[in-house]
Amino acid sequence: MADTVSPERIAVIAAAARVPLPEGAAERIAKAVAPVAARMAQTDISVAFEIEPASYIVAARKGAKRD
């Protein structure tokens, strides 16, 4: 993870996702997100595969009743 979240990085990600940003929004988003991203980088957070959100549907459907 990069040490800083720049407005340019926000603008590129938004453009890739085809999300239009108003003038000055990239700067505001970068300013709001930077402290959280820095804390996450410091603590080296990792998500265990058992609790990965993408696998939730599979686990939820395993116990579901079928009609």
N, C-alpha and C positions, 0 to 999 in steps of 0.2 A: 504494500500500500504506500502511496506517495505520502511524504511528510506534510504537504500542504494541499488544500483543495482550492484551486484557482478558479476565477470566473471563466477563464478560457476552457478549462476542463469541464465545467458545468455546461457551458454553451455547446461544446462538442457532443457531450452525452445527450443533451436535450435534442440536438439536431439529429443525432443517430436514431433516437426514439421517436422522431417526428413530433416533438412537443414544442409548440411555439412559445417563446419567452418574450414578455414585454421588455422594453428598454430598461436596463438597470436591474432586471430580475436575477441575472447570473451573479452579479456582485452580492446581492442580498442573500441568495441561496448559499453561495460560497462562505459568506461570513457566518451564517447560521449553522452550517454543516461542519465547518472546519474543526471546532472544538471537540465534537463527538467523534469525528474521524481520527483525530489525534489521540484521544483517550483509548479508542479501540485498538489503534496501532501499538500503543504502549503496553496494553495488557495482553496482546497476542490472543485475542478471542478466537476460538474455533468451535464449530457446531458439530456435535457427534452425529454420526450417520443415523443412529437410532431415532433421533428427534428431528431429522431433516424434514422440513415442511412438505417437500415433494412426495415423500413416502407416506404421508398421513392418510391420503385417500386409500391407498392399498391396505393399510392397517385397519382403517375404519370399515372398509367393505368386507374384510375377512370375517368379522363378527356379525355382519348384517344378515337379517333374515331374508330369505328369497321367497317370493310368492309363486 
